Amino acid sequence: MSGSRDAKAVVKNADMSDEMQTSAVESAIQAMDKYNIEKDIAAYIKKDFDQKYGPTWHCIVGRNYGSYVTHETKHFIYFYLGQIAVLLYKSG
């Protein structure tokens, strides 16, 4: 996903510390620089957050989807990076 560094991150909804939000956006930028397939981008972000903040994180990446999830308090973010939406949350 070339050009992700130039894409502006727009947080739509978050229940997460500012530090974690920044980390989520940085992780997404790294993933999009490395991978072109949405599934691979999601896997990269999920594994990064499992390592940094402990399991169990879930990540959905794409252009067109609906969602309704239950998450642990202070462990949820939904943001856009360019045209790509990222939903990242901890549950379980």
N, CA, C and O atoms as CSV, one atom per row, in Angstrom:
chain,resi,resn,atom,element,x,y,z
A,1,MET,N,N,0.858,-1.173,0.000
A,1,MET,CA,C,0.000,0.000,0.000
A,1,MET,C,C,0.900,1.230,0.000
A,1,MET,O,O,1.049,1.902,1.020
A,2,SER,N,N,1.477,1.507,-1.115
A,2,SER,CA,C,2.422,2.614,-1.189
A,2,SER,C,C,1.750,3.938,-0.855
A,2,SER,O,O,0.562,4.133,-1.111
A,3,GLY,N,N,2.523,4.828,-0.287
A,3,GLY,CA,C,2.014,6.142,0.057
A,3,GLY,C,C,1.346,6.218,1.407
A,3,GLY,O,O,0.760,7.247,1.746
A,4,SER,N,N,1.417,5.146,2.196
A,4,SER,CA,C,0.749,5.159,3.499
A,4,SER,C,C,1.372,6.182,4.447
A,4,SER,O,O,0.694,6.691,5.339
A,5,ARG,N,N,2.645,6.482,4.263
A,5,ARG,CA,C,3.293,7.485,5.118
A,5,ARG,C,C,2.692,8.874,4.886
A,5,ARG,O,O,2.669,9.710,5.789
A,6,ASP,N,N,2.210,9.105,3.672
A,6,ASP,CA,C,1.616,10.396,3.341
A,6,ASP,C,C,0.147,10.465,3.743
A,6,ASP,O,O,-0.417,11.554,3.847
A,7,ALA,N,N,-0.472,9.316,3.967
A,7,ALA,CA,C,-1.893,9.271,4.308
A,7,ALA,C,C,-2.108,9.814,5.718
A,7,ALA,O,O,-1.305,9.583,6.621
A,8,LYS,N,N,-3.195,10.530,5.879
A,8,LYS,CA,C,-3.519,11.112,7.178
A,8,LYS,C,C,-4.348,10.117,7.982
A,8,LYS,O,O,-5.302,9.530,7.471
A,9,ALA,N,N,-3.973,9.937,9.239
A,9,ALA,CA,C,-4.749,9.070,10.131
A,9,ALA,C,C,-5.903,9.872,10.712
A,9,ALA,O,O,-5.710,10.965,11.244
A,10,VAL,N,N,-7.105,9.317,10.605
A,10,VAL,CA,C,-8.294,9.955,11.164
A,10,VAL,C,C,-8.956,8.960,12.110
A,10,VAL,O,O,-9.516,7.955,11.673
A,11,VAL,N,N,-8.889,9.245,13.406
A,11,VAL,CA,C,-9.498,8.368,14.408
A,11,VAL,C,C,-10.990,8.662,14.457
A,11,VAL,O,O,-11.400,9.792,14.721
A,12,LYS,N,N,-11.805,7.629,14.199
A,12,LYS,CA,C,-13.256,7.778,14.199
A,12,LYS,C,C,-13.846,7.496,15.574
A,12,LYS,O,O,-14.808,8.140,15.992
A,13,ASN,N,N,-13.261,6.530,16.271
A,13,ASN,CA,C,-13.765,6.152,17.585
A,13,ASN,C,C,-12.629,5.478,18.343
A,13,ASN,O,O,-11.913,4.645,17.787
A,14,ALA,N,N,-12.465,5.839,19.609
A,14,ALA,CA,C,-11.387,5.229,20.388
A,14,ALA,C,C,-11.744,5.192,21.866
A,14,ALA,O,O,-12.275,6.152,22.424
A,15,ASP,N,N,-11.440,4.070,22.475
A,15,ASP,CA,C,-11.462,3.910,23.926
A,15,ASP,C,C,-10.090,3.328,24.254
A,15,ASP,O,O,-9.939,2.126,24.473
A,16,MET,N,N,-9.088,4.222,24.282
A,16,MET,CA,C,-7.692,3.792,24.345
A,16,MET,C,C,-6.846,5.010,24.714
A,16,MET,O,O,-7.188,6.135,24.351
A,17,SER,N,N,-5.759,4.795,25.424
A,17,SER,CA,C,-4.865,5.902,25.784
A,17,SER,C,C,-4.274,6.530,24.518
A,17,SER,O,O,-4.175,5.882,23.477
A,18,ASP,N,N,-3.887,7.792,24.629
A,18,ASP,CA,C,-3.269,8.484,23.492
A,18,ASP,C,C,-2.007,7.764,23.025
A,18,ASP,O,O,-1.737,7.679,21.827
A,19,GLU,N,N,-1.243,7.250,23.978
A,19,GLU,CA,C,-0.007,6.524,23.648
A,19,GLU,C,C,-0.315,5.283,22.804
A,19,GLU,O,O,0.358,5.020,21.807
A,20,MET,N,N,-1.333,4.528,23.211
A,20,MET,CA,C,-1.710,3.329,22.456
A,20,MET,C,C,-2.275,3.695,21.084
A,20,MET,O,O,-2.030,2.990,20.105
A,21,GLN,N,N,-3.025,4.788,21.008
A,21,GLN,CA,C,-3.565,5.227,19.719
A,21,GLN,C,C,-2.432,5.542,18.748
A,21,GLN,O,O,-2.472,5.144,17.584
A,22,THR,N,N,-1.426,6.258,19.232
A,22,THR,CA,C,-0.264,6.578,18.405
A,22,THR,C,C,0.437,5.305,17.958
A,22,THR,O,O,0.848,5.190,16.804
A,23,SER,N,N,0.572,4.355,18.866
A,23,SER,CA,C,1.205,3.078,18.557
A,23,SER,C,C,0.414,2.316,17.490
A,23,SER,O,O,1.002,1.690,16.608
A,24,ALA,N,N,-0.908,2.369,17.570
A,24,ALA,CA,C,-1.762,1.681,16.594
A,24,ALA,C,C,-1.579,2.273,15.197
A,24,ALA,O,O,-1.457,1.540,14.216
A,25,VAL,N,N,-1.562,3.584,15.118
A,25,VAL,CA,C,-1.377,4.252,13.825
A,25,VAL,C,C,0.012,3.948,13.268
A,25,VAL,O,O,0.151,3.663,12.078
A,26,GLU,N,N,1.040,4.006,14.113
A,26,GLU,CA,C,2.404,3.705,13.661
A,26,GLU,C,C,2.520,2.264,13.178
A,26,GLU,O,O,3.179,1.992,12.175
A,27,SER,N,N,1.879,1.345,13.891
A,27,SER,CA,C,1.891,-0.060,13.496
A,27,SER,C,C,1.204,-0.246,12.144
A,27,SER,O,O,1.680,-1.010,11.304
A,28,ALA,N,N,0.091,0.449,11.934
A,28,ALA,CA,C,-0.634,0.359,10.663
A,28,ALA,C,C,0.201,0.913,9.513
A,28,ALA,O,O,0.210,0.344,8.422
A,29,ILE,N,N,0.899,2.016,9.751
A,29,ILE,CA,C,1.767,2.591,8.719
A,29,ILE,C,C,2.868,1.602,8.344
A,29,ILE,O,O,3.137,1.385,7.162
A,30,GLN,N,N,3.503,1.002,9.355
A,30,GLN,CA,C,4.553,0.008,9.091
A,30,GLN,C,C,3.992,-1.174,8.305
A,30,GLN,O,O,4.618,-1.647,7.357
A,31,ALA,N,N,2.812,-1.647,8.702
A,31,ALA,CA,C,2.197,-2.798,8.036
A,31,ALA,C,C,1.876,-2.483,6.578
A,31,ALA,O,O,2.106,-3.307,5.693
A,32,MET,N,N,1.342,-1.286,6.333
A,32,MET,CA,C,0.969,-0.910,4.964
A,32,MET,C,C,2.190,-0.648,4.088
A,32,MET,O,O,2.129,-0.807,2.869
A,33,ASP,N,N,3.291,-0.249,4.704
A,33,ASP,CA,C,4.536,-0.094,3.952
A,33,ASP,C,C,5.104,-1.454,3.550
A,33,ASP,O,O,5.777,-1.579,2.526
A,34,LYS,N,N,4.826,-2.466,4.366
A,34,LYS,CA,C,5.403,-3.794,4.170
A,34,LYS,C,C,4.513,-4.719,3.333
A,34,LYS,O,O,5.018,-5.543,2.571
A,35,TYR,N,N,3.190,-4.585,3.474
A,35,TYR,CA,C,2.251,-5.508,2.832
A,35,TYR,C,C,1.223,-4.784,1.975
A,35,TYR,O,O,0.917,-3.613,2.200
A,36,ASN,N,N,0.692,-5.511,0.980
A,36,ASN,CA,C,-0.361,-4.984,0.119
A,36,ASN,C,C,-1.707,-5.651,0.367
A,36,ASN,O,O,-2.744,-5.094,0.008
A,37,ILE,N,N,-1.707,-6.821,0.969
A,37,ILE,CA,C,-2.941,-7.578,1.196
A,37,ILE,C,C,-3.488,-7.239,2.581
A,37,ILE,O,O,-2.765,-7.275,3.576
A,38,GLU,N,N,-4.783,-6.909,2.623
A,38,GLU,CA,C,-5.405,-6.457,3.875
A,38,GLU,C,C,-5.255,-7.466,5.007
A,38,GLU,O,O,-5.025,-7.080,6.152
A,39,LYS,N,N,-5.384,-8.749,4.701
A,39,LYS,CA,C,-5.244,-9.800,5.714
A,39,LYS,C,C,-3.851,-9.772,6.340
A,39,LYS,O,O,-3.708,-9.958,7.548
A,40,ASP,N,N,-2.833,-9.544,5.526
A,40,ASP,CA,C,-1.456,-9.483,6.022
A,40,ASP,C,C,-1.223,-8.232,6.873
A,40,ASP,O,O,-0.497,-8.274,7.866
A,41,ILE,N,N,-1.841,-7.129,6.477
A,41,ILE,CA,C,-1.750,-5.891,7.255
A,41,ILE,C,C,-2.379,-6.105,8.628
A,41,ILE,O,O,-1.802,-5.729,9.648
A,42,ALA,N,N,-3.566,-6.712,8.646
A,42,ALA,CA,C,-4.265,-6.981,9.911
A,42,ALA,C,C,-3.440,-7.903,10.807
A,42,ALA,O,O,-3.341,-7.672,12.012
A,43,ALA,N,N,-2.849,-8.941,10.224
A,43,ALA,CA,C,-2.043,-9.890,10.998
A,43,ALA,C,C,-0.836,-9.187,11.623
A,43,ALA,O,O,-0.504,-9.441,12.781
A,44,TYR,N,N,-0.181,-8.309,10.867
A,44,TYR,CA,C,0.979,-7.568,11.367
A,44,TYR,C,C,0.595,-6.716,12.578
A,44,TYR,O,O,1.281,-6.741,13.599
A,45,ILE,N,N,-0.503,-5.962,12.461
A,45,ILE,CA,C,-0.941,-5.079,13.545
A,45,ILE,C,C,-1.325,-5.897,14.770
A,45,ILE,O,O,-0.945,-5.553,15.890
A,46,LYS,N,N,-2.074,-6.976,14.568
A,46,LYS,CA,C,-2.516,-7.848,15.670
A,46,LYS,C,C,-1.313,-8.412,16.419
A,46,LYS,O,O,-1.261,-8.361,17.648
A,47,LYS,N,N,-0.349,-8.950,15.676
A,47,LYS,CA,C,0.831,-9.549,16.310
A,47,LYS,C,C,1.663,-8.498,17.040
A,47,LYS,O,O,2.208,-8.766,18.110
A,48,ASP,N,N,1.760,-7.304,16.460
A,48,ASP,CA,C,2.492,-6.206,17.086
A,48,ASP,C,C,1.862,-5.849,18.432
A,48,ASP,O,O,2.573,-5.668,19.421
A,49,PHE,N,N,0.536,-5.749,18.473
A,49,PHE,CA,C,-0.140,-5.383,19.718
A,49,PHE,C,C,-0.143,-6.532,20.726
A,49,PHE,O,O,-0.070,-6.290,21.931
A,50,ASP,N,N,-0.227,-7.772,20.255
A,50,ASP,CA,C,-0.097,-8.915,21.172
A,50,ASP,C,C,1.260,-8.861,21.874
A,50,ASP,O,O,1.355,-9.125,23.073
A,51,GLN,N,N,2.313,-8.516,21.122
A,51,GLN,CA,C,3.665,-8.424,21.685
A,51,GLN,C,C,3.798,-7.256,22.654
A,51,GLN,O,O,4.333,-7.410,23.752
A,52,LYS,N,N,3.309,-6.089,22.245
A,52,LYS,CA,C,3.480,-4.875,23.050
A,52,LYS,C,C,2.587,-4.835,24.283
A,52,LYS,O,O,3.011,-4.389,25.349
A,53,TYR,N,N,1.350,-5.302,24.135
A,53,TYR,CA,C,0.352,-5.102,25.189
A,53,TYR,C,C,-0.291,-6.393,25.688
A,53,TYR,O,O,-1.255,-6.342,26.453
A,54,GLY,N,N,0.223,-7.545,25.271
A,54,GLY,CA,C,-0.306,-8.833,25.711
A,54,GLY,C,C,-1.531,-9.236,24.908
A,54,GLY,O,O,-2.245,-8.381,24.383
A,55,PRO,N,N,-1.777,-10.553,24.812
A,55,PRO,CA,C,-2.922,-11.042,24.044
A,55,PRO,C,C,-4.234,-10.735,24.772
A,55,PRO,O,O,-4.188,-10.462,25.971
A,56,THR,N,N,-5.350,-10.764,24.147
A,56,THR,CA,C,-5.625,-11.241,22.808
A,56,THR,C,C,-6.259,-10.105,22.005
A,56,THR,O,O,-7.384,-9.690,22.280
A,57,TRP,N,N,-5.522,-9.610,21.010
A,57,TRP,CA,C,-5.981,-8.520,20.161
A,57,TRP,C,C,-6.595,-9.076,18.889
A,57,TRP,O,O,-6.231,-10.158,18.430
A,58,HIS,N,N,-7.526,-8.328,18.327
A,58,HIS,CA,C,-8.183,-8.674,17.066
A,58,HIS,C,C,-8.091,-7.451,16.163
A,58,HIS,O,O,-8.228,-6.319,16.625
A,59,CYS,N,N,-7.857,-7.686,14.864
A,59,CYS,CA,C,-7.694,-6.575,13.935
A,59,CYS,C,C,-8.412,-6.873,12.623
A,59,CYS,O,O,-8.288,-7.962,12.063
A,60,ILE,N,N,-9.160,-5.891,12.149
A,60,ILE,CA,C,-9.863,-5.979,10.874
A,60,ILE,C,C,-9.419,-4.783,10.040
A,60,ILE,O,O,-9.431,-3.645,10.510
A,61,VAL,N,N,-9.028,-5.052,8.798
A,61,VAL,CA,C,-8.535,-4.010,7.904
A,61,VAL,C,C,-9.279,-4.120,6.580
A,61,VAL,O,O,-9.407,-5.213,6.029
A,62,GLY,N,N,-9.769,-2.996,6.069
A,62,GLY,CA,C,-10.443,-3.040,4.774
A,62,GLY,C,C,-11.061,-1.720,4.386
A,62,GLY,O,O,-10.933,-0.716,5.086
A,63,ARG,N,N,-11.741,-1.747,3.240
A,63,ARG,CA,C,-12.351,-0.538,2.695
A,63,ARG,C,C,-13.851,-0.479,2.927
A,63,ARG,O,O,-14.423,0.611,2.925
A,64,ASN,N,N,-14.500,-1.607,3.124
A,64,ASN,CA,C,-15.955,-1.601,3.192
A,64,ASN,C,C,-16.453,-2.746,4.066
A,64,ASN,O,O,-16.563,-3.880,3.600
A,65,TYR,N,N,-16.753,-2.457,5.322
A,65,TYR,CA,C,-17.288,-3.481,6.207
A,65,TYR,C,C,-18.044,-2.837,7.363
A,65,TYR,O,O,-17.797,-1.686,7.721
A,66,GLY,N,N,-18.947,-3.582,7.925
A,66,GLY,CA,C,-19.640,-3.171,9.140
A,66,GLY,C,C,-19.103,-4.004,10.287
A,66,GLY,O,O,-18.526,-5.071,10.077
A,67,SER,N,N,-19.295,-3.511,11.498
A,67,SER,CA,C,-18.803,-4.274,12.648
A,67,SER,C,C,-19.615,-3.948,13.888
A,67,SER,O,O,-20.209,-2.876,14.007
A,68,TYR,N,N,-19.623,-4.893,14.795
A,68,TYR,CA,C,-20.220,-4.698,16.112
A,68,TYR,C,C,-19.487,-5.656,17.036
A,68,TYR,O,O,-19.694,-6.867,16.960
A,69,VAL,N,N,-18.635,-5.133,17.906
A,69,VAL,CA,C,-17.773,-5.991,18.717
A,69,VAL,C,C,-17.850,-5.615,20.190
A,69,VAL,O,O,-18.208,-4.493,20.548
A,70,THR,N,N,-17.505,-6.577,21.027
A,70,THR,CA,C,-17.346,-6.343,22.458
A,70,THR,C,C,-15.848,-6.300,22.740
A,70,THR,O,O,-15.096,-7.160,22.281
A,71,HIS,N,N,-15.422,-5.293,23.498
A,71,HIS,CA,C,-13.992,-5.148,23.758
A,71,HIS,C,C,-13.757,-4.837,25.227
A,71,HIS,O,O,-14.658,-4.397,25.942
A,72,GLU,N,N,-12.537,-5.073,25.656
A,72,GLU,CA,C,-12.145,-4.710,27.013
A,72,GLU,C,C,-12.040,-3.184,27.110
A,72,GLU,O,O,-11.649,-2.519,26.151
A,73,THR,N,N,-12.390,-2.646,28.262
A,73,THR,CA,C,-12.313,-1.206,28.488
A,73,THR,C,C,-10.898,-0.691,28.210
A,73,THR,O,O,-9.909,-1.314,28.596
A,74,LYS,N,N,-10.825,0.444,27.542
A,74,LYS,CA,C,-9.558,1.107,27.205
A,74,LYS,C,C,-8.707,0.326,26.197
A,74,LYS,O,O,-7.491,0.506,26.145
A,75,HIS,N,N,-9.338,-0.532,25.402
A,75,HIS,CA,C,-8.593,-1.338,24.428
A,75,HIS,C,C,-9.334,-1.415,23.089
A,75,HIS,O,O,-9.576,-2.510,22.582
A,76,PHE,N,N,-9.694,-0.266,22.515
A,76,PHE,CA,C,-10.436,-0.232,21.253
A,76,PHE,C,C,-10.062,1.014,20.461
A,76,PHE,O,O,-9.964,2.111,21.012
A,77,ILE,N,N,-9.854,0.829,19.158
A,77,ILE,CA,C,-9.665,1.974,18.262
A,77,ILE,C,C,-10.175,1.620,16.872
A,77,ILE,O,O,-10.007,0.499,16.390
A,78,TYR,N,N,-10.803,2.607,16.243
A,78,TYR,CA,C,-11.271,2.494,14.865
A,78,TYR,C,C,-10.803,3.751,14.148
A,78,TYR,O,O,-11.197,4.861,14.505
A,79,PHE,N,N,-9.962,3.574,13.136
A,79,PHE,CA,C,-9.419,4.735,12.439
A,79,PHE,C,C,-9.219,4.451,10.962
A,79,PHE,O,O,-9.177,3.302,10.523
A,80,TYR,N,N,-9.096,5.531,10.213
A,80,TYR,CA,C,-8.782,5.447,8.790
A,80,TYR,C,C,-7.354,5.911,8.574
A,80,TYR,O,O,-6.887,6.863,9.199
A,81,LEU,N,N,-6.678,5.223,7.683
A,81,LEU,CA,C,-5.369,5.645,7.200
A,81,LEU,C,C,-5.529,5.734,5.687
A,81,LEU,O,O,-5.481,4.724,4.985
A,82,GLY,N,N,-5.717,6.944,5.199
A,82,GLY,CA,C,-6.090,7.102,3.796
A,82,GLY,C,C,-7.484,6.528,3.585
A,82,GLY,O,O,-8.426,6.902,4.283
A,83,GLN,N,N,-7.612,5.625,2.626
A,83,GLN,CA,C,-8.902,5.004,2.303
A,83,GLN,C,C,-9.158,3.716,3.082
A,83,GLN,O,O,-10.233,3.129,2.966
A,84,ILE,N,N,-8.191,3.275,3.867
A,84,ILE,CA,C,-8.267,1.984,4.554
A,84,ILE,C,C,-8.696,2.173,6.006
A,84,ILE,O,O,-8.115,2.972,6.740
A,85,ALA,N,N,-9.719,1.428,6.405
A,85,ALA,CA,C,-10.190,1.460,7.790
A,85,ALA,C,C,-9.487,0.369,8.595
A,85,ALA,O,O,-9.247,-0.731,8.097
A,86,VAL,N,N,-9.163,0.691,9.844
A,86,VAL,CA,C,-8.529,-0.267,10.752
A,86,VAL,C,C,-9.342,-0.318,12.039
A,86,VAL,O,O,-9.559,0.702,12.693
A,87,LEU,N,N,-9.783,-1.508,12.387
A,87,LEU,CA,C,-10.484,-1.750,13.645
A,87,LEU,C,C,-9.590,-2.659,14.475
A,87,LEU,O,O,-9.270,-3.770,14.055
A,88,LEU,N,N,-9.188,-2.194,15.645
A,88,LEU,CA,C,-8.275,-2.940,16.514
A,88,LEU,C,C,-8.838,-2.931,17.922
A,88,LEU,O,O,-9.125,-1.873,18.482
A,89,TYR,N,N,-8.995,-4.128,18.493
A,89,TYR,CA,C,-9.555,-4.204,19.842
A,89,TYR,C,C,-9.063,-5.451,20.557
A,89,TYR,O,O,-8.657,-6.432,19.935
A,90,LYS,N,N,-9.111,-5.385,21.878
A,90,LYS,CA,C,-8.694,-6.512,22.713
A,90,LYS,C,C,-9.936,-7.142,23.327
A,90,LYS,O,O,-10.813,-6.452,23.846
A,91,SER,N,N,-9.992,-8.471,23.256
A,91,SER,CA,C,-11.112,-9.211,23.822
A,91,SER,C,C,-10.678,-10.650,24.055
A,91,SER,O,O,-10.157,-11.306,23.154
A,92,GLY,N,N,-10.898,-11.131,25.265
A,92,GLY,CA,C,-10.603,-12.533,25.523
A,92,GLY,C,C,-9.343,-12.791,26.280
A,92,GLY,O,O,-9.009,-13.945,26.546
